[in-house]
Amino acid sequence: MEMNVKTTWQGKRHFLSQGPSGYQVSMDAKEEAGGEDKGNRPMELLLMGLTGCTGIDIAMIIERMRLPMTGMHIDAQGTRREEHPQAFTEITLTYHIDGDIPPAKAWRAIHLSEEKYCSASASLNAKIIPQLVLNGQSMPEEQEESLNG
């Protein structure tokens, strides 16, 4: 399977990129690096792509479980190397999910995304640490074990 993206220089450090979906994304460097702050930083987009990928997976999985999800947002915190290339070494994904969803099923959806479906996380060489906040309450991962059996 192939995917093509075209990225075009707009001057200085500014680029516009377009993929098969037809939507454009603006990327630029910070002013200290010669940019003009006309777009997202590429590494921001990498984290955004990861949260979008796993979010889509989880929404689909929970829908297939026929559970009523009323809201979800994902906070990503990436830790990068000090030296170049400043790759992400660790990414904490905090899933804030609202609805009448048992913690074990929410964890199941998170793990299915992480281990089976999310192409973005599979493409990264960073350690990904999931956390779950269900209806405003932090849920430890041990809750998943009650699903088995």
C-alpha positions in Angstrom: 0.0 0.0 0.0 1.4 3.3 -1.0 0.6 6.9 0.1 1.9 10.0 -1.6 2.2 13.5 0.0 3.5 16.6 -1.7 5.2 19.3 0.4 6.0 22.7 -1.3 8.3 25.3 0.0 6.7 28.7 0.6 9.8 30.7 1.5 12.2 30.8 4.5 11.1 27.7 6.6 7.5 27.6 5.6 6.0 24.6 3.8 2.5 23.6 2.7 1.9 19.9 2.5 -1.0 18.0 0.9 -1.9 14.3 1.0 -4.4 12.1 -0.7 -7.3 13.5 1.3 -6.8 16.9 -0.3 -6.4 18.9 2.9 -3.5 21.2 3.3 -1.3 21.5 6.4 1.0 24.5 7.0 4.4 23.8 8.6 6.9 26.4 9.8 9.9 26.7 12.1 9.9 28.9 15.2 11.3 32.4 14.6 14.6 31.6 16.4 15.2 29.0 13.7 14.5 31.3 10.8 10.8 30.7 10.6 7.9 33.1 10.6 5.5 31.0 12.8 3.1 30.4 9.9 2.2 26.8 10.8 2.6 23.9 13.1 6.0 22.4 13.8 6.5 19.1 12.1 7.0 17.3 15.5 3.7 18.8 16.7 2.0 17.2 13.7 3.6 13.9 14.5 2.0 13.9 17.9 -1.3 15.2 16.5 -1.2 12.3 13.9 -0.6 9.8 16.7 -3.5 11.1 18.8 -5.8 11.3 15.8 -4.9 7.7 14.7 -5.5 6.2 18.1 -8.5 8.3 18.8 -10.2 7.1 15.6 -9.4 3.5 16.6 -10.8 3.9 20.1 -14.0 5.6 18.9 -14.6 2.8 16.4 -13.8 0.0 18.9 -16.1 1.5 21.6 -18.9 2.0 19.1 -18.5 -1.7 18.0 -18.8 -2.6 21.7 -22.1 -0.7 21.7 -21.1 1.4 24.6 -22.3 5.0 24.9 -19.2 7.3 24.7 -20.2 10.9 25.3 -16.8 12.5 25.0 -13.1 11.9 24.5 -9.9 13.9 24.2 -6.3 12.7 24.3 -3.4 14.6 25.8 0.0 13.7 24.4 3.2 14.5 26.2 6.4 13.7 24.2 9.9 13.6 25.6 12.6 14.2 23.0 16.3 13.6 22.9 18.6 16.5 23.6 21.0 15.7 20.8 20.1 15.6 17.1 18.1 14.0 15.7 15.8 15.1 18.5 13.5 12.1 18.2 10.7 11.3 20.6 12.0 8.7 23.1 8.8 8.5 25.2 5.2 9.6 24.6 2.6 9.5 27.3 -1.0 9.4 26.0 -3.7 10.3 28.5 -7.1 9.2 27.2 -9.9 11.2 28.8 -13.0 9.2 28.0 -16.6 9.9 29.2 -19.6 7.7 29.1 -21.1 4.5 30.6 -18.0 2.4 29.8 -16.5 -0.2 32.1 -12.8 0.6 32.8 -11.8 -2.9 31.5 -13.5 -2.2 28.2 -11.9 1.2 27.8 -8.5 -0.3 28.5 -9.3 -3.1 26.0 -10.0 -0.4 23.3 -6.7 1.4 24.2 -4.7 -1.7 23.9 -6.3 -2.9 20.7 -5.4 0.5 19.1 -1.9 0.4 20.5 -1.1 -3.2 19.6 -3.2 -3.9 16.5 -4.7 -1.0 14.7 -2.8 2.3 15.1 -0.4 2.6 12.1 1.0 5.9 13.6 2.1 4.3 16.9 3.5 1.3 15.0 5.6 3.7 12.9 7.2 5.4 15.9 10.3 4.2 17.7 9.3 5.8 21.0 8.0 4.1 24.1 4.3 4.8 24.4 2.8 5.0 27.8 -1.1 5.0 28.0 -3.1 6.4 30.8 -6.8 6.4 31.3 -9.1 9.0 32.9 -12.6 7.7 32.8 -15.4 10.1 33.6 -12.8 12.3 35.3 -11.3 9.5 37.4 -7.9 8.0 36.9 -8.1 4.3 36.1 -5.1 2.1 36.7 -4.3 -0.5 34.0 -4.9 -3.5 36.3 -8.6 -3.0 35.7 -8.2 -4.7 32.4 -7.7 -8.1 33.9 -11.4 -8.3 34.9 -12.3 -8.5 31.2 -10.5 -11.8 30.8 -12.6 -14.7 31.7 
